[in-house]
Amino acid sequence: MKAPLVIIITGPPCVGKTTLARKISEKFKLPFIHKDGIKELLFDQLGWKDREWSKKMSRLSYHLIFYFLEIQLQAKKAVIIESNFSDQEHTIQFLKLKEQHNFITLQINCYADGEKLYQRFNERAATGIRHPGHVDSILIAELKPLLLKGTLPLLKIPCKNIQVDTTDFDKIDYAEIYREIEDHL
């Protein structure tokens, strides 16, 4: 039996990770686990307050992502996971899972022009389209340096890495991304 594929989609906020993950999930009929989806379920069940509460729910969401990922790996099933993973915090967790389970990893790192990301985040905060528990209007100043970088460091795990520039969503080559995934499925 071929080892299952774990597609990790990462990058800074507002870079289009969730949109890309949904497209891949739909195309390949793969389960899709994402931090914000879990976090919003927690907000709906436990309520929301301030930035500290949001951070607490983020930490809990990561625990749940890795819990659900391990369940998929035990069942030898492919899965997509998406978040703004931290190379320092999350690389170790992926490596531990790699020791326990045989799986193939494909890391898709989304990046964009920093000014464009900062603009997108400001627009998203102003429209209030996301769950209020994310406290986006409070996050703008905190996230500005990260957004202006336009990228996050790759996770330091053995895998194929795909870089996707999302500065202009209309210029993303989905066919090429799908070909890479097909080669690993």
Backbone as a chain_set.jsonl record, in Angstrom:
{"seq": "MKAPLVIIITGPPCVGKTTLARKISEKFKLPFIHKDGIKELLFDQLGWKDREWSKKMSRLSYHLIFYFLEIQLQAKKAVIIESNFSDQEHTIQFLKLKEQHNFITLQINCYADGEKLYQRFNERAATGIRHPGHVDSILIAELKPLLLKGTLPLLKIPCKNIQVDTTDFDKIDYAEIYREIEDHL", "coords": {"N": [[0.846, -1.185, 0.0], [0.569, 2.171, -0.877], [2.107, 4.953, 0.71], [0.204, 7.404, 2.503], [-0.64, 10.707, 1.328], [0.177, 13.824, 2.688], [-0.848, 16.985, 2.409], [0.411, 20.018, 3.027], [-0.565, 23.223, 3.488], [0.61, 26.38, 3.693], [1.444, 29.706, 4.873], [1.432, 33.323, 5.205], [-1.182, 35.318, 6.862], [-4.116, 36.11, 4.93], [-3.192, 35.349, 2.442], [-4.398, 33.555, 0.815], [-4.574, 30.854, 1.401], [-6.67, 29.19, 2.371], [-8.578, 29.311, 0.325], [-7.126, 28.135, -1.786], [-6.687, 25.59, -0.655], [-9.324, 24.641, -0.462], [-9.999, 24.441, -3.173], [-8.214, 22.435, -4.01], [-9.051, 20.35, -2.358], [-11.658, 19.939, -3.297], [-11.133, 19.234, -5.968], [-9.634, 16.826, -5.727], [-11.091, 15.36, -3.961], [-10.422, 15.236, -1.21], [-10.103, 15.17, 2.372], [-10.163, 18.193, 4.267], [-8.526, 20.013, 6.593], [-8.455, 22.786, 8.629], [-6.992, 25.458, 10.48], [-8.438, 27.884, 11.066], [-11.079, 27.119, 10.593], [-11.506, 25.209, 12.614], [-11.004, 26.838, 14.809], [-13.076, 28.718, 14.634], [-15.29, 27.091, 15.107], [-14.771, 26.521, 17.772], [-14.988, 29.11, 18.854], [-17.727, 29.506, 18.39], [-18.824, 27.64, 20.131], [-17.656, 28.147, 22.63], [-17.543, 30.841, 22.924], [-16.259, 34.228, 22.417], [-13.739, 36.686, 23.094], [-11.266, 38.519, 23.597], [-7.959, 39.417, 22.382], [-6.153, 37.713, 23.752], [-7.772, 35.52, 24.35], [-8.327, 34.67, 21.752], [-5.762, 33.88, 20.951], [-5.419, 31.721, 22.685], [-7.386, 29.993, 21.724], [-6.294, 29.563, 19.219], [-3.972, 28.075, 19.848], [-5.18, 25.763, 20.896], [-6.53, 24.955, 18.603], [-4.405, 24.18, 16.94], [-3.498, 21.919, 18.333], [-5.699, 20.276, 17.887], [-5.662, 20.082, 15.073], [-3.33, 18.529, 14.674], [-4.109, 16.263, 16.052], [-6.331, 15.361, 14.502], [-4.97, 14.978, 12.106], [-3.265, 12.879, 12.785], [-5.152, 10.841, 13.166], [-6.069, 10.509, 10.526], [-3.686, 9.609, 9.392], [-3.277, 7.199, 10.742], [-5.319, 5.758, 9.614], [-4.332, 5.557, 7.142], [-4.902, 7.48, 5.179], [-5.065, 10.093, 2.764], [-4.726, 13.65, 3.2], [-5.49, 17.153, 3.525], [-3.989, 19.825, 5.156], [-4.169, 23.031, 6.593], [-2.771, 26.104, 7.512], [-1.187, 28.959, 9.068], [1.455, 27.797, 9.621], [4.139, 27.553, 11.959], [7.578, 27.428, 11.506], [9.318, 27.029, 13.639], [7.705, 26.145, 15.805], [6.045, 24.072, 14.786], [7.399, 22.312, 13.077], [8.7, 20.325, 14.555], [6.549, 18.796, 15.509], [5.533, 17.717, 13.116], [7.745, 16.198, 12.339], [7.846, 14.305, 14.407], [5.447, 12.921, 13.942], [6.148, 11.872, 11.494], [8.062, 10.033, 12.208], [6.473, 8.134, 13.423], [4.548, 7.376, 11.551], [4.232, 6.296, 8.207], [4.302, 8.468, 5.666], [3.815, 10.601, 2.821], [4.891, 13.874, 2.139], [3.77, 16.96, 0.941], [4.509, 20.216, 0.651], [2.946, 23.238, 0.352], [3.725, 26.43, -0.109], [2.354, 29.458, 0.24], [2.753, 32.759, -0.909], [3.0, 36.344, -1.136], [3.126, 39.713, -2.445], [4.123, 41.913, 0.07], [2.953, 44.446, 0.68], [0.533, 44.169, -0.636], [-0.615, 42.054, 0.812], [-0.902, 43.262, 3.317], [-2.745, 45.249, 2.655], [-4.923, 43.607, 1.868], [-5.492, 42.395, 4.336], [-6.257, 44.59, 5.908], [-8.556, 45.369, 4.484], [-10.147, 43.09, 4.833], [-10.47, 43.121, 7.61], [-11.875, 45.516, 7.879], [-14.291, 44.979, 6.585], [-15.429, 43.023, 8.115], [-15.919, 40.349, 7.485], [-14.953, 37.985, 8.448], [-15.18, 35.682, 11.224], [-16.011, 37.259, 14.296], [-14.5, 36.544, 16.49], [-11.853, 36.314, 15.745], [-10.747, 38.764, 16.047], [-9.76, 40.683, 14.155], [-9.539, 43.483, 13.699], [-8.066, 44.358, 15.834], [-5.73, 42.99, 15.447], [-4.321, 44.105, 13.324], [-2.149, 45.994, 13.711], [-0.374, 44.362, 15.152], [0.178, 42.29, 13.333], [1.255, 43.576, 11.151], [4.182, 43.752, 10.553], [4.717, 41.039, 9.865], [2.922, 40.601, 7.738], [3.905, 42.432, 5.854], [6.279, 41.216, 5.145], [5.426, 39.178, 3.518], [5.701, 36.44, 3.31], [6.219, 33.217, 4.871], [8.66, 31.309, 6.722], [9.656, 28.141, 5.372], [8.496, 24.954, 6.566], [10.734, 22.812, 8.191], [10.96, 20.077, 7.053], [11.323, 16.85, 5.537], [10.377, 16.961, 2.271], [8.58, 17.58, -0.8], [8.516, 20.842, -2.007], [6.349, 23.401, -2.961], [6.119, 26.554, -4.335], [3.83, 29.167, -4.292], [2.839, 32.024, -5.78], [0.635, 34.375, -4.74], [-0.04, 36.965, -5.198], [-1.5, 38.037, -7.298], [-4.439, 36.66, -7.737], [-5.617, 35.76, -10.083], [-3.548, 34.915, -11.651], [-2.588, 32.511, -10.773], [-1.364, 29.296, -11.363], [-3.249, 26.824, -11.42], [-3.493, 24.367, -12.707], [-0.862, 23.425, -12.902], [-0.244, 23.124, -10.188], [-2.102, 21.115, -9.549], [-1.089, 19.041, -11.152], [1.342, 18.515, -9.869], [0.38, 17.53, -7.44], [-1.048, 15.258, -8.306], [1.1, 13.719, -9.129], [2.043, 12.876, -6.713], [0.031, 11.505, -5.466]], "CA": [[0.0, 0.0, 0.0], [1.335, 3.409, -0.971], [1.982, 5.84, 1.866], [-0.737, 8.503, 2.241], [-0.102, 12.041, 1.073], [-0.245, 14.939, 3.53], [-0.6, 18.261, 1.739], [0.472, 21.103, 4.003], [-0.658, 24.53, 2.835], [0.999, 27.361, 4.694], [1.744, 31.059, 4.411], [0.916, 34.342, 6.116], [-2.603, 35.632, 6.759], [-4.669, 36.772, 3.729], [-2.454, 34.985, 1.245], [-5.245, 32.705, -0.018], [-4.361, 29.442, 1.744], [-7.939, 28.468, 2.503], [-9.16, 29.216, -1.017], [-6.361, 27.125, -2.509], [-6.961, 24.281, -0.04], [-10.678, 24.218, -0.856], [-9.959, 24.027, -4.581], [-7.525, 21.143, -4.066], [-9.933, 19.391, -1.704], [-12.754, 19.649, -4.221], [-10.593, 18.56, -7.165], [-9.151, 15.477, -5.429], [-11.998, 14.739, -2.974], [-9.628, 14.973, -0.013], [-10.516, 15.935, 3.552], [-9.46, 19.46, 4.433], [-8.529, 20.436, 7.998], [-7.777, 24.08, 8.699], [-7.015, 26.066, 11.805], [-9.514, 28.861, 11.266], [-12.338, 26.391, 10.68], [-11.582, 24.658, 13.971], [-11.058, 27.967, 15.743], [-14.409, 29.307, 14.585], [-16.177, 26.165, 15.833], [-14.518, 26.748, 19.2], [-15.614, 30.395, 19.193], [-19.184, 29.335, 18.418], [-19.203, 26.832, 21.289], [-17.1, 28.663, 23.888], [-17.594, 32.297, 22.931], [-15.027, 34.955, 22.068], [-13.537, 37.84, 23.965], [-10.2, 39.453, 23.27], [-6.804, 38.837, 21.688], [-5.607, 36.591, 24.53], [-8.675, 34.381, 24.15], [-8.101, 34.226, 20.383], [-4.491, 33.136, 20.959], [-5.667, 30.453, 23.369], [-8.133, 29.153, 20.785], [-5.335, 29.17, 18.172], [-3.148, 26.972, 20.373], [-6.039, 24.59, 20.958], [-6.789, 24.547, 17.218], [-3.236, 23.434, 16.451], [-3.547, 20.585, 18.946], [-6.735, 19.511, 17.196], [-5.169, 19.778, 13.72], [-2.406, 17.393, 14.738], [-4.902, 15.11, 16.479], [-7.066, 14.875, 13.332], [-3.977, 14.502, 11.146], [-2.821, 11.543, 13.204], [-6.248, 9.905, 12.879], [-6.006, 10.24, 9.09], [-2.488, 8.81, 9.114], [-3.528, 5.847, 11.246], [-6.211, 5.134, 8.638], [-3.594, 5.556, 5.867], [-5.675, 8.321, 4.272], [-4.512, 11.392, 2.378], [-5.415, 14.765, 3.844], [-4.962, 18.507, 3.357], [-4.04, 20.647, 6.358], [-3.838, 24.408, 6.221], [-2.636, 27.116, 8.554], [0.073, 29.7, 9.0], [2.315, 27.004, 10.485], [5.417, 28.132, 12.363], [8.668, 26.463, 11.354], [9.904, 26.756, 14.947], [6.787, 25.418, 16.676], [5.328, 22.944, 14.211], [8.286, 21.361, 12.411], [8.946, 19.204, 15.476], [5.359, 17.939, 15.537], [5.488, 16.968, 11.864], [8.814, 15.199, 12.358], [7.424, 13.224, 15.316], [4.466, 12.113, 13.224], [6.879, 11.186, 10.424], [8.71, 8.875, 12.846], [5.447, 7.155, 13.813], [3.698, 6.987, 10.423], [4.826, 6.422, 6.889], [3.488, 9.303, 4.787], [4.495, 11.499, 1.887], [4.502, 15.247, 2.437], [3.882, 17.989, -0.081], [4.31, 21.504, 1.313], [2.638, 24.336, -0.563], [3.956, 27.687, 0.595], [1.777, 30.604, -0.454], [3.375, 34.041, -0.582], [2.525, 37.458, -1.976], [3.709, 41.012, -2.16], [3.764, 42.306, 1.431], [2.003, 45.572, 0.685], [-0.756, 43.628, -1.064], [-1.16, 41.301, 1.953], [-1.317, 44.23, 4.338], [-3.972, 45.847, 2.134], [-5.99, 42.601, 1.974], [-5.858, 42.201, 5.738], [-7.011, 45.79, 6.307], [-9.879, 45.299, 3.864], [-10.895, 42.02, 5.497], [-10.829, 43.602, 8.95], [-12.878, 46.578, 7.752], [-15.581, 44.432, 6.15], [-15.977, 42.145, 9.147], [-16.406, 39.115, 6.879], [-14.533, 36.817, 9.239], [-15.774, 35.524, 12.556], [-15.501, 38.317, 15.169], [-13.546, 36.002, 17.46], [-10.477, 36.495, 15.254], [-10.384, 40.136, 16.44], [-8.898, 41.2, 13.094], [-9.282, 44.924, 13.815], [-7.012, 44.505, 16.851], [-4.527, 42.313, 14.948], [-3.66, 44.81, 12.223], [-0.839, 46.523, 14.123], [0.47, 43.233, 15.556], [0.566, 41.48, 12.184], [1.803, 44.374, 10.054], [5.519, 43.333, 10.109], [4.621, 39.731, 9.223], [2.245, 40.768, 6.456], [4.784, 43.144, 4.922], [7.28, 40.258, 4.643], [4.771, 38.497, 2.406], [5.959, 34.998, 3.301], [6.652, 32.564, 6.104], [9.682, 30.297, 6.46], [9.18, 26.781, 5.143], [8.699, 23.971, 7.617], [11.97, 22.072, 7.923], [10.63, 18.661, 7.012], [11.647, 16.293, 4.22], [9.208, 16.949, 1.404], [8.572, 18.41, -2.001], [7.982, 22.173, -1.724], [5.819, 24.171, -4.087], [5.938, 27.965, -4.018], [2.715, 29.723, -5.063], [2.692, 33.475, -5.65], [-0.798, 34.704, -4.751], [-0.206, 38.414, -5.292], [-2.625, 38.197, -8.218], [-5.116, 35.366, -7.73], [-5.927, 35.361, -11.458], [-2.352, 34.39, -12.319], [-2.173, 31.239, -10.169], [-1.424, 28.175, -12.301], [-3.835, 25.691, -10.699], [-3.216, 23.126, -13.439], [0.474, 22.971, -12.505], [-0.356, 22.645, -8.799], [-2.81, 19.831, -9.601], [-0.165, 18.04, -11.703], [2.278, 18.146, -8.793], [-0.347, 16.704, -6.464], [-1.303, 13.97, -8.954], [2.361, 12.957, -9.132], [2.31, 12.363, -5.368], [-1.097, 10.694, -4.984]], "C": [[0.887, 1.242, 0.0], [1.075, 4.276, 0.265], [1.028, 6.976, 1.538], [-0.007, 9.829, 2.057], [-0.692, 13.032, 2.065], [0.155, 16.216, 2.794], [-0.699, 19.348, 2.798], [0.44, 22.41, 3.228], [-0.422, 25.582, 3.905], [1.317, 28.702, 4.039], [1.135, 32.048, 5.382], [-0.587, 34.567, 5.957], [-2.931, 36.355, 5.444], [-3.955, 36.411, 2.433], [-3.26, 34.058, 0.331], [-5.096, 31.217, 0.243], [-5.658, 28.648, 1.742], [-8.6, 28.29, 1.142], [-8.452, 28.139, -1.828], [-6.664, 25.731, -1.967], [-8.344, 23.766, -0.438], [-10.711, 23.739, -2.305], [-9.31, 22.646, -4.727], [-8.403, 20.05, -3.464], [-11.059, 18.966, -2.639], [-12.265, 18.843, -5.421], [-10.258, 17.097, -6.882], [-10.009, 14.733, -4.407], [-11.232, 14.306, -1.721], [-10.176, 15.751, 1.171], [-9.59, 17.127, 3.749], [-9.637, 19.92, 5.879], [-7.787, 21.764, 8.069], [-8.014, 24.744, 10.05], [-8.193, 27.005, 12.002], [-10.88, 28.19, 11.341], [-12.561, 25.811, 12.066], [-11.776, 25.786, 14.975], [-12.453, 28.597, 15.775], [-15.451, 28.399, 15.242], [-16.015, 26.349, 17.338], [-15.141, 28.067, 19.649], [-17.127, 30.234, 19.333], [-19.644, 28.558, 19.65], [-18.801, 27.462, 22.62], [-17.16, 30.182, 24.009], [-16.266, 32.911, 22.521], [-14.974, 36.206, 22.912], [-12.542, 38.82, 23.365], [-9.06, 38.718, 22.576], [-6.228, 37.644, 22.446], [-6.46, 35.338, 24.362], [-8.477, 33.81, 22.737], [-6.801, 33.421, 20.281], [-4.661, 31.763, 21.603], [-6.404, 29.486, 22.438], [-7.245, 28.713, 19.613], [-4.493, 27.992, 18.631], [-3.955, 25.679, 20.43], [-6.328, 24.061, 19.548], [-5.621, 23.762, 16.643], [-3.194, 22.04, 17.055], [-4.56, 19.705, 18.217], [-6.334, 19.174, 15.761], [-4.277, 18.542, 13.759], [-3.101, 16.121, 15.214], [-5.639, 14.508, 15.275], [-6.118, 14.348, 12.257], [-3.525, 13.089, 11.525], [-3.904, 10.492, 12.959], [-6.239, 9.532, 11.396], [-4.815, 9.343, 8.753], [-2.647, 7.38, 9.606], [-4.417, 5.072, 10.283], [-5.568, 5.059, 7.25], [-4.331, 6.343, 4.781], [-4.963, 9.638, 3.997], [-5.353, 12.499, 2.997], [-4.715, 16.073, 3.481], [-5.076, 19.2, 4.706], [-3.531, 22.031, 6.002], [-3.813, 25.308, 7.441], [-1.379, 27.927, 8.272], [1.034, 29.027, 9.991], [3.638, 27.723, 10.753], [6.502, 27.082, 12.22], [9.261, 26.089, 12.709], [9.002, 25.888, 15.815], [6.284, 24.108, 16.076], [6.205, 21.939, 13.473], [8.487, 20.123, 13.274], [7.758, 18.251, 15.495], [5.236, 17.116, 14.255], [6.556, 15.879, 11.841], [8.476, 14.035, 13.288], [6.404, 12.317, 14.633], [5.136, 11.286, 12.124], [7.596, 9.946, 10.976], [7.704, 7.758, 13.123], [4.655, 6.604, 12.627], [4.452, 7.202, 9.119], [3.889, 7.26, 6.023], [4.384, 10.178, 3.929], [3.993, 12.905, 2.18], [4.75, 16.138, 1.229], [3.543, 19.307, 0.603], [4.081, 22.585, 0.253], [2.735, 25.631, 0.235], [3.422, 28.839, -0.252], [2.468, 31.885, 0.02], [2.815, 35.1, -1.521], [3.309, 38.711, -1.628], [3.203, 41.484, -0.797], [2.772, 43.446, 1.513], [0.601, 45.091, 0.316], [-1.412, 42.852, 0.085], [-1.68, 42.241, 3.033], [-2.631, 44.9, 3.926], [-5.142, 44.873, 2.256], [-6.453, 42.44, 3.414], [-6.681, 43.379, 6.244], [-8.428, 45.764, 5.753], [-10.742, 44.236, 4.538], [-11.343, 42.452, 6.889], [-11.948, 44.634, 8.877], [-14.259, 46.033, 7.378], [-16.225, 43.546, 7.206], [-16.498, 40.831, 8.596], [-15.996, 37.864, 7.649], [-15.222, 36.817, 10.596], [-15.182, 36.592, 13.483], [-14.501, 37.823, 16.215], [-12.097, 36.142, 17.036], [-9.905, 37.855, 15.649], [-9.416, 40.783, 15.441], [-8.579, 42.681, 13.247], [-8.198, 45.21, 14.856], [-5.677, 43.98, 16.32], [-3.716, 43.121, 13.938], [-2.257, 45.29, 12.615], [0.126, 45.39, 14.473], [1.012, 42.47, 14.345], [1.251, 42.259, 11.059], [3.211, 43.934, 9.636], [5.514, 41.981, 9.386], [3.995, 39.854, 7.837], [3.155, 41.434, 5.428], [5.928, 42.261, 4.407], [6.727, 39.476, 3.463], [4.933, 36.985, 2.383], [6.268, 34.511, 4.707], [7.771, 31.597, 5.759], [9.041, 28.925, 6.235], [9.367, 25.938, 6.395], [9.915, 23.145, 7.23], [11.706, 20.575, 8.039], [10.977, 18.124, 5.63], [10.389, 16.198, 3.357], [9.485, 17.736, 0.137], [7.915, 19.735, -1.62], [7.534, 22.848, -3.014], [5.601, 25.595, -3.606], [4.836, 28.528, -4.91], [2.598, 31.216, -4.76], [1.219, 33.823, -5.805], [-1.041, 36.216, -4.798], [-1.393, 38.754, -6.19], [-3.285, 36.826, -8.355], [-5.413, 34.858, -9.142], [-4.734, 34.74, -12.185], [-1.857, 33.071, -11.721], [-2.388, 30.119, -11.179], [-1.925, 26.928, -11.556], [-3.528, 24.368, -11.396], [-1.853, 22.566, -13.045], [0.461, 22.433, -11.066], [-1.025, 21.274, -8.773], [-1.909, 18.728, -10.149], [0.827, 17.564, -10.639], [1.607, 17.223, -7.783], [-0.605, 15.32, -7.051], [-0.062, 13.106, -8.956], [2.64, 12.319, -7.774], [1.178, 11.492, -4.818], [-0.96, 9.238, -5.404]], "O": [[1.834, 1.345, 0.78], [-0.038, 4.317, 0.788], [1.031, 7.472, 0.411], [1.095, 10.032, 2.567], [-1.906, 13.08, 2.262], [1.338, 16.488, 2.586], [-1.757, 19.568, 3.388], [1.318, 22.672, 2.406], [-1.155, 25.665, 4.891], [1.44, 28.807, 2.819], [0.399, 31.657, 6.288], [-1.193, 34.058, 5.015], [-2.115, 37.114, 4.921], [-4.106, 37.109, 1.43], [-2.853, 33.802, -0.802], [-5.456, 30.402, -0.606], [-5.727, 27.559, 1.173], [-9.128, 27.218, 0.847], [-9.101, 27.322, -2.482], [-6.873, 24.796, -2.74], [-8.506, 22.579, -0.72], [-11.371, 22.75, -2.624], [-9.798, 21.798, -5.474], [-8.485, 18.947, -4.005], [-11.372, 17.781, -2.755], [-12.912, 17.882, -5.836], [-10.56, 16.224, -7.695], [-9.692, 13.605, -4.031], [-11.37, 13.181, -1.24], [-10.663, 16.869, 1.005], [-8.4, 17.074, 3.439], [-10.752, 20.182, 6.329], [-6.641, 21.869, 7.631], [-9.072, 24.611, 10.665], [-8.879, 26.922, 13.021], [-11.75, 28.648, 12.082], [-13.653, 25.905, 12.626], [-12.61, 25.696, 15.876], [-12.944, 28.965, 16.842], [-16.392, 28.889, 15.866], [-16.993, 26.336, 18.085], [-15.757, 28.13, 20.713], [-17.733, 30.754, 20.269], [-20.74, 28.796, 20.157], [-19.511, 27.331, 23.617], [-16.866, 30.741, 25.065], [-15.279, 32.208, 22.307], [-15.99, 36.72, 23.379], [-12.91, 39.803, 22.721], [-9.183, 37.544, 22.227], [-5.851, 36.653, 21.822], [-5.935, 34.231, 24.246], [-8.463, 32.592, 22.559], [-6.754, 32.397, 19.598], [-4.113, 30.77, 21.125], [-6.076, 28.301, 22.379], [-7.423, 27.62, 19.076], [-4.318, 27.023, 17.893], [-3.459, 24.618, 20.05], [-6.363, 22.849, 19.335], [-5.828, 22.779, 15.931], [-2.884, 21.075, 16.357], [-4.302, 18.529, 17.963], [-6.64, 18.082, 15.282], [-4.454, 17.618, 12.965], [-2.719, 15.02, 14.818], [-5.584, 13.299, 15.051], [-6.435, 13.374, 11.574], [-3.421, 12.214, 10.666], [-3.589, 9.364, 12.58], [-6.385, 8.359, 11.053], [-4.925, 8.434, 7.931], [-2.193, 6.445, 8.946], [-4.277, 3.856, 10.152], [-6.176, 4.561, 6.302], [-4.38, 5.931, 3.622], [-4.339, 10.22, 4.884], [-6.536, 12.313, 3.281], [-3.524, 16.1, 3.174], [-6.134, 19.17, 5.334], [-2.594, 22.188, 5.22], [-4.71, 25.276, 8.284], [-0.613, 27.619, 7.358], [1.378, 29.584, 11.034], [4.178, 28.408, 9.885], [6.376, 25.975, 12.743], [9.666, 24.944, 12.906], [9.489, 24.984, 16.495], [6.117, 23.128, 16.801], [5.777, 20.804, 13.264], [8.448, 18.999, 12.773], [7.939, 17.034, 15.498], [4.872, 15.941, 14.307], [6.303, 14.767, 11.377], [8.796, 12.888, 12.975], [6.486, 11.093, 14.734], [4.742, 10.15, 11.858], [7.717, 8.934, 10.285], [8.047, 6.577, 13.064], [4.147, 5.485, 12.691], [5.206, 8.162, 8.962], [2.795, 6.808, 5.682], [5.537, 10.451, 4.261], [2.807, 13.104, 2.44], [5.799, 16.073, 0.587], [2.423, 19.496, 1.08], [4.919, 22.807, -0.621], [1.933, 25.889, 1.132], [3.962, 29.153, -1.312], [2.729, 32.059, 1.211], [2.235, 34.79, -2.561], [4.052, 38.753, -0.648], [2.0, 41.461, -0.535], [1.851, 43.415, 2.328], [-0.392, 45.547, 0.883], [-2.616, 42.972, 0.31], [-2.76, 42.038, 3.588], [-3.521, 45.093, 4.754], [-6.227, 45.256, 2.693], [-7.651, 42.357, 3.686], [-7.685, 43.191, 6.929], [-9.385, 46.092, 6.454], [-11.928, 44.456, 4.786], [-12.472, 42.175, 7.295], [-12.858, 44.633, 9.706], [-15.278, 46.571, 7.811], [-17.439, 43.342, 7.191], [-17.42, 40.247, 9.166], [-16.62, 36.811, 7.515], [-15.768, 37.826, 11.041], [-13.971, 36.812, 13.463], [-13.737, 38.617, 16.763], [-11.2, 36.095, 17.878], [-8.693, 38.058, 15.585], [-8.394, 41.351, 15.825], [-7.458, 43.098, 12.954], [-7.49, 46.213, 14.753], [-4.617, 44.475, 16.702], [-2.537, 42.837, 13.728], [-1.289, 45.012, 11.908], [1.307, 45.45, 14.13], [2.171, 42.055, 14.337], [1.769, 41.659, 10.117], [3.433, 43.751, 8.439], [6.232, 41.804, 8.402], [4.492, 39.271, 6.874], [3.171, 41.041, 4.261], [6.484, 42.533, 3.343], [7.455, 39.15, 2.525], [4.359, 36.317, 1.523], [6.544, 35.3, 5.61], [7.837, 31.108, 4.631], [8.016, 28.599, 6.834], [10.279, 26.177, 7.187], [10.097, 22.818, 6.057], [12.155, 19.906, 8.97], [10.928, 18.868, 4.65], [9.461, 15.453, 3.67], [10.479, 18.452, 0.023], [6.865, 19.742, -0.978], [8.25, 22.859, -4.015], [4.963, 25.813, -2.576], [4.889, 28.389, -6.132], [2.298, 31.615, -3.634], [0.624, 33.6, -6.859], [-2.132, 36.683, -4.47], [-2.187, 39.643, -5.881], [-2.747, 35.936, -9.013], [-5.454, 33.648, -9.367], [-4.905, 34.106, -13.226], [-0.808, 32.568, -12.126], [-3.458, 30.005, -11.775], [-1.134, 26.091, -11.121], [-3.324, 23.353, -10.729], [-1.71, 21.356, -12.872], [1.083, 21.412, -10.773], [-0.576, 20.375, -8.063], [-1.956, 17.597, -9.664], [1.112, 16.372, -10.524], [2.205, 16.248, -7.329], [-0.404, 14.314, -6.37], [-0.153, 11.888, -8.801], [3.38, 11.339, -7.685], [1.357, 10.815, -3.806], [-1.82, 8.418, -5.083]]}, "num_chains": 1, "name": "protein.A"}
